[in-house]
Amino acid sequence: MLLAVVKLSERLDWGFRSPNITAIYIALLMTGVWALPGLFPRKNKGDTGKEIPLWRILRVVAWVAALCVCIYLTSKLFQTGSRGGAVAVLAGFGAMLAARLKQWREWPLWRVSAVLLALVIVGVLAWQIHPAERLTLQHSIGDASITNRLRIWKWAPAMIMDAPGGWGERFAPKALFSWYQDADHLEVYSEFVNSHLEFLIEHAWPLRLVYLFGWLLALRLVWPIGTFSPKRRSFEEGNFPVAPLGTMVAWGVGSTFTTMHAEWQLWVAPCALFLWAVGIRVYWRQWPSVKNLLWSVGTPAFILLSVCLLVGGFSPLSTNDLGRSVKLGTGKVQIVVLAGTSEHKEQRNRSITRDDTRELRIAWKAHKKKPTLLWTTQAQRIPDETRPQILVLIGKPDFTTWPPIISRAERIIALAPEFPPEAFFDETTLPKVQACYGELSNAAHSAAWENSGRCSVLLGTGDFFSDWANAILDGKLPETRFAEEKQP
């Protein structure tokens, strides 16, 4: 056997966070190595008007060397067992071949033979190295890594449209879990498994547009075929290097299957080759025409933005401040939930906190009336015109003095409050308050609330109430059903 059998649990990893990132790095090397033949363009003529023989020899040597490097890196790519890396390689080479479509018929016999031999060697490697089985369609059917990605990505248009200002840096996975993920899936992801979508979700529209148009413009500038002005210095399109195009395409496709913008090593080859391509355009003064740019950049941007609007523009959720306040429903806000932190860290005694939004969202989605609800972690983010029927205080709030929303609310529900009643309520506002504690609560202020006469107790539970979300939406605390059973 050419190579030893490698188990899937021993997938190749060159020190990156995952074999998938290693595979993308290999894809960038495989496409970037074709910059070597680009250093020796055709028809570099001396004083005789003929191509220098040594120059042709150097070009052939560089071409063969690049092909050999690709064969070696292909074996390493198979050892990563990454489908995303394989797709990135195919996309990069496909783009390079498409850019050289006119030159295919001019290929000499030795070059065609070398490519066919390389394909045979790659086929043998794919048969010998067992991780390559992971790349087959039969293995891919029902694969959790694919279904999980699709399950995550389907919410991206809605997350983009719901948050014009973005969800905040590195907050996309948490926002997905809290506000979008299906109720029957409890997976907690550390990343969005897509660099493009993660950036678009986490940042505001100005940066989103810069990112989108920046990518499309970069791809257009490294594309070697286009409309050039005849008034500028002549430059043969066949001599424009294709390595920058292949590397940029491989980088873009690879970023679709994993989150890798934090790995600086993956930026080196695409950026360096992009600057090389732009430098060639600057030197030869060869730029796409304005009309060509409008069509090649504007058209795909319009299509992508339209798809995002059509798919994600009908969500009942909205946020304008990095996810710190989220509105469910449309129209006048009926319920405001002001969620704080909790001092109870133990799971058995933990309170309801700002991290329990997932349960509230699931209950709201299944609720018949679906009252318009505003969830926030900061009182100052509640609009001044908001006059809710119910204000819900959870845990320990972030304010030190009572906010105006307390006087504007018709009713106030405090779930396991971690503050005494006299801290924020006076004789005029306390009658509107109904606090709730569990019988087994360890809260420091439960006795003070019980003495205030504005507290009910749920028997047989601690500070976390299993049906708290529906109780908020219905405006009826579950404690009232057990109030008569509590012994004096």
SVG drawing of the C-alpha trace seen along z (x, -y; Angstrom):
<svg xmlns="http://www.w3.org/2000/svg" viewBox="-56 -58 75 60">
<polyline fill="none" stroke="black" stroke-width="0.4" points="0.0,0.0 1.2,-3.5 0.2,-5.0 -0.8,-3.6 -4.5,-3.4 -5.6,-6.4 -8.6,-6.1 -11.2,-8.9 -10.3,-9.6 -6.7,-10.3 -7.6,-12.9 -4.7,-15.1 -4.4,-18.3 -1.5,-20.6 -2.0,-22.5 -5.3,-24.2 -8.5,-24.0 -9.9,-21.2 -9.0,-19.1 -11.5,-21.1 -9.4,-24.2 -6.3,-22.2 -8.1,-21.0 -8.9,-24.6 -5.2,-25.5 -4.2,-22.7 -6.7,-23.8 -5.1,-27.3 -1.6,-25.8 -2.8,-23.6 -4.3,-26.5 -1.6,-29.1 1.3,-26.9 0.2,-27.6 1.7,-31.1 5.0,-29.5 4.2,-29.0 2.7,-32.5 6.1,-33.9 7.2,-32.8 4.6,-34.1 4.7,-33.2 6.3,-35.2 8.9,-36.8 11.1,-37.8 14.7,-38.9 16.4,-41.1 15.8,-38.5 12.0,-38.7 11.8,-35.1 11.0,-33.5 14.1,-32.8 14.6,-29.0 15.7,-29.2 12.5,-31.1 10.4,-28.3 12.4,-25.7 11.8,-27.5 8.1,-27.7 7.9,-24.0 9.9,-23.1 7.6,-25.4 4.5,-23.8 5.7,-20.3 6.8,-21.3 3.4,-22.8 1.7,-19.6 3.9,-17.4 3.2,-19.6 -0.5,-19.3 -0.3,-15.5 1.5,-15.4 -1.0,-17.8 -3.9,-15.8 -2.7,-12.9 -2.7,-15.2 -6.1,-16.5 -7.5,-13.0 -6.1,-12.4 -8.1,-15.3 -11.3,-13.6 -12.8,-17.0 -15.5,-17.3 -15.4,-21.1 -11.7,-21.1 -12.3,-18.8 -15.1,-21.1 -12.9,-24.2 -10.1,-22.5 -12.6,-21.5 -14.0,-25.0 -10.6,-26.7 -9.4,-24.5 -12.7,-24.8 -12.4,-28.5 -8.8,-28.4 -9.8,-26.0 -12.8,-28.2 -10.5,-31.2 -8.2,-29.3 -10.9,-27.9 -9.6,-29.4 -6.1,-28.0 -7.2,-24.3 -6.9,-23.5 -3.3,-24.9 -2.1,-22.6 0.9,-20.5 0.8,-16.7 3.2,-16.5 1.0,-18.7 -2.1,-16.7 -0.2,-13.4 1.1,-14.9 -2.4,-15.9 -3.8,-12.4 -1.0,-10.7 -1.7,-13.0 -5.4,-12.1 -4.4,-8.4 -2.2,-8.9 -4.9,-10.8 -7.3,-8.0 -4.9,-5.5 -4.4,-7.7 -8.2,-8.0 -8.5,-4.2 -5.6,-3.6 -6.4,-6.2 -9.5,-5.3 -10.5,-8.8 -11.3,-9.4 -14.4,-7.2 -15.8,-10.0 -15.9,-12.1 -18.3,-9.7 -22.0,-10.4 -23.0,-7.1 -21.3,-8.1 -22.6,-11.6 -26.3,-10.6 -27.6,-11.3 -24.3,-12.6 -24.7,-14.7 -22.0,-17.2 -24.0,-18.0 -27.5,-18.1 -26.3,-20.2 -24.8,-22.8 -28.0,-23.0 -30.1,-23.2 -27.9,-26.2 -27.7,-27.9 -31.4,-28.0 -31.9,-30.6 -29.2,-33.0 -31.4,-35.1 -33.9,-35.7 -31.1,-36.5 -29.6,-39.0 -32.9,-40.7 -34.1,-40.8 -31.0,-42.6 -30.1,-45.6 -27.4,-46.5 -26.1,-43.0 -26.2,-40.6 -22.7,-41.5 -19.2,-40.1 -19.1,-36.3 -22.8,-36.3 -24.2,-34.5 -24.2,-31.0 -25.8,-32.2 -28.4,-34.2 -29.2,-31.1 -29.7,-28.9 -31.8,-31.5 -34.0,-32.9 -34.1,-30.6 -33.1,-27.0 -35.8,-24.4 -37.4,-23.4 -36.5,-19.7 -32.7,-20.4 -30.7,-21.3 -27.2,-21.5 -25.1,-24.4 -22.7,-25.5 -19.5,-27.5 -19.5,-29.0 -21.8,-29.3 -19.7,-26.9 -19.7,-29.5 -17.4,-32.5 -19.5,-34.5 -22.8,-34.1 -21.2,-34.6 -19.8,-38.0 -23.0,-39.1 -25.1,-38.1 -22.9,-39.7 -22.3,-43.1 -24.5,-46.0 -25.7,-46.7 -22.9,-49.1 -20.2,-46.4 -22.4,-43.7 -22.5,-45.7 -18.8,-46.4 -18.1,-42.7 -20.4,-41.6 -19.3,-44.1 -15.7,-43.7 -15.7,-39.9 -17.4,-40.3 -15.1,-43.1 -12.0,-41.1 -13.2,-38.1 -13.7,-40.4 -10.3,-41.9 -8.5,-38.5 -10.6,-37.2 -8.2,-37.2 -10.9,-37.6 -12.8,-40.8 -13.3,-43.9 -10.2,-46.1 -10.0,-49.6 -8.1,-49.5 -6.6,-52.9 -4.5,-51.5 -1.3,-49.5 -1.8,-46.1 -1.6,-43.0 -2.3,-39.5 -5.0,-38.0 -3.4,-34.5 -0.5,-35.8 -2.6,-37.0 -2.0,-34.5 -4.9,-32.3 -3.5,-31.4 -5.0,-34.5 -8.5,-33.5 -8.2,-29.9 -7.0,-30.8 -9.7,-33.4 -12.4,-31.0 -11.0,-28.2 -10.8,-30.6 -14.4,-31.8 -15.8,-28.3 -13.8,-27.0 -15.2,-29.8 -18.7,-28.5 -18.1,-25.3 -16.2,-26.4 -15.4,-29.4 -11.8,-30.3 -11.4,-34.1 -9.5,-33.9 -6.7,-31.8 -4.1,-34.3 -2.3,-31.6 -5.2,-31.3 -5.1,-35.0 -1.5,-35.0 -1.8,-33.2 -5.1,-34.8 -4.1,-38.3 -0.6,-38.0 -1.9,-36.7 -4.7,-39.3 -2.1,-42.1 0.0,-40.4 -3.0,-40.4 -3.8,-44.0 -0.2,-45.0 -0.3,-43.5 -3.4,-45.5 -1.8,-48.7 1.4,-48.1 -0.4,-47.4 -3.2,-49.8 -5.8,-47.1 -9.0,-47.5 -12.6,-46.2 -14.9,-48.8 -17.5,-50.5 -20.3,-48.7 -18.5,-45.4 -18.1,-46.1 -21.7,-47.0 -22.8,-43.7 -20.3,-41.4 -20.5,-42.9 -24.0,-44.5 -26.0,-41.6 -24.9,-38.9 -25.1,-41.3 -28.7,-42.2 -29.6,-38.5 -28.1,-37.6 -29.8,-40.6 -33.1,-39.7 -32.9,-36.1 -32.0,-37.2 -35.0,-39.6 -37.5,-37.0 -36.4,-34.2 -35.8,-36.1 -37.9,-39.2 -41.1,-37.7 -39.8,-36.9 -41.8,-38.1 -38.6,-38.9 -36.6,-42.1 -33.6,-43.7 -31.7,-46.9 -29.0,-46.9 -26.8,-43.9 -29.4,-41.5 -29.5,-43.3 -33.3,-43.8 -35.4,-41.6 -39.0,-42.2 -41.4,-39.3 -44.5,-40.1 -45.6,-43.4 -47.6,-46.3 -47.9,-47.8 -45.7,-46.1 -47.9,-44.3 -45.3,-42.5 -41.8,-43.7 -39.3,-41.2 -36.4,-42.9 -34.0,-40.0 -31.0,-40.2 -28.3,-37.9 -28.4,-35.5 -26.1,-34.9 -27.2,-31.2 -24.6,-29.3 -25.5,-25.8 -27.8,-23.9 -30.1,-22.6 -30.7,-26.1 -30.3,-28.3 -32.7,-31.0 -34.3,-32.1 -31.8,-34.5 -31.2,-36.3 -29.8,-33.0 -33.3,-31.3 -34.6,-33.2 -34.9,-30.0 -37.7,-28.7 -39.6,-32.0 -39.3,-32.1 -40.6,-28.5 -43.5,-29.2 -44.4,-32.4 -44.3,-30.6 -46.7,-28.0 -49.0,-30.5 -52.4,-31.1 -52.6,-34.8 -48.9,-35.6 -48.8,-38.9 -46.2,-41.4 -43.3,-41.0 -40.1,-43.0 -37.2,-41.2 -34.2,-43.2 -31.3,-43.1 -31.0,-46.9 -33.8,-49.1 -32.5,-52.1 -33.1,-50.3 -36.9,-50.3 -38.5,-53.0 -40.1,-55.9 -43.4,-55.4 -43.7,-51.8 -46.6,-51.3 -46.9,-47.5 -49.7,-45.6 -47.2,-43.5 -43.6,-44.2 -41.6,-41.1 -38.5,-41.4 -36.2,-38.4 -33.2,-37.8 -31.0,-40.8 -31.5,-43.8 -28.7,-46.0 -30.1,-49.2 -29.4,-50.9 -32.4,-53.2 -35.9,-52.4 -36.5,-53.0 -39.5,-54.9 -41.0,-51.7 -42.0,-50.7 -44.4,-53.6 -45.7,-53.1 -46.5,-49.4 -50.0,-48.3 -48.8,-45.1 -45.4,-44.0 -44.3,-40.4 -41.0,-39.6 -39.8,-36.1 -37.4,-35.1 -36.2,-38.7 -32.8,-39.1 -33.5,-42.4 -35.7,-43.5 -39.1,-45.2 -38.1,-48.5 -35.2,-48.8 -37.2,-49.9 -40.9,-50.1 -42.7,-52.6 -46.3,-52.8 -47.7,-53.7 -45.9,-51.1 -45.8,-48.1 -49.5,-47.3 -48.9,-46.6 -46.2,-44.0 -46.6,-40.3 -43.4,-38.4 -42.9,-34.7 -40.5,-32.4 -40.1,-28.6 -40.7,-26.9 -37.1,-25.6 -35.6,-28.9 -32.3,-30.0 -32.9,-33.6 -31.7,-36.2 -34.8,-38.4 -37.6,-35.9 -38.6,-36.6 -38.8,-40.3 -41.1,-39.7 -43.3,-37.4 -43.6,-40.0 -44.6,-42.6 -47.8,-40.7 -47.1,-40.8 -45.5,-37.3 -46.8,-33.9 -44.9,-30.6 -44.8,-27.6 -44.5,-24.4 -42.0,-21.7 -39.6,-23.8 -36.7,-26.1 -36.0,-29.3 -36.5,-27.9 -40.1,-27.4 -40.7,-24.9 -43.7,-26.8 -42.5,-30.3 -42.6,-31.3 -46.3,-30.4 -47.1,-32.0 -45.7,-35.3 -47.5,-35.1 -50.8,-34.3 -50.3,-36.9 -51.0,-34.2 -48.3,-33.0 -48.3,-29.2 -47.8,-29.9 -51.4,-31.0 -52.6,-27.5 -50.7,-26.4 -51.2,-29.4 -54.0,-27.7 -51.9,-24.6 -49.1,-26.5 -49.3,-26.0 -49.5,-29.1"/>
</svg>
